[in-house]
Amino acid sequence: MQEKDNNMAKGVQHYYKDGRKFNGTTHKMSNGALHTGKTHTKSSKPVFHLKDLSVAAKKKARSA
């Protein structure tokens, strides 16, 4: 059996929903959503690719 690769989007910048950059490890949930941290904890937060952000969040991300 092949081990699952947690770095599916390695090298791609991730952002919080409000457009702040996230730099750190991520994990993929069973529903496909990306969250902060190598494994899921109570403090894990969802993160997104730039293309998935709202218009306002994209503007904030690009200005940072």
N, C-alpha and C positions, 0 to 999 in steps of 0.2 A: 504494500500500500504506500502511495506517495504522500509525503508530508505537505500540508497546506502552506502556501507562501503568504505571509502576512504583509509583505511589502509589494503588493500588487501595483501601487502607484508610486513606486520609489522615484524620488526626484521631482515629483509634482507637488507644488505648494498647496497647503490646506489652509482653510480659513474657518473661523467661528461664524455663526449665522449673521453676526453684525458686521462682518468684513475685516475683523482683526486677524492678522496672520497667526497661524499656529505652527510652531516649530517643535517637533517632538515625534515620538512614536505613536502609531495608530493601530487599531485592530478593526476588523470587519465583523459586524454583528450578523446573526443568522438571516436577518432581513435584508442584508446588503449595505446597511448604513455604516459609515466610518465613525469611530469614536476615538477620543484621546486615550493614550496609554497603551502599553503592550497587551494588557489583558483588561477585562471589564471590572470596574470597581464602582462604588457609589459616587465617586467624584468624576467618572468618565463623562465627557461632554461630546455631543455630535460635532463633526467638522465636515466641511464641504469643499469641493473644487470650485474655482472661480466661476465657471460656467453655470453652476447650480445656485449661485447667490442671487438675491434680489437686486434690482437696479441700484437702489440706494447703497446696499452693502458692497456691490461691485465698485461703485464710485469711491467709497471709503477705502477699499482694498487697494485700488489703483493709486490713491493719493498718498498712501503710507510709504 
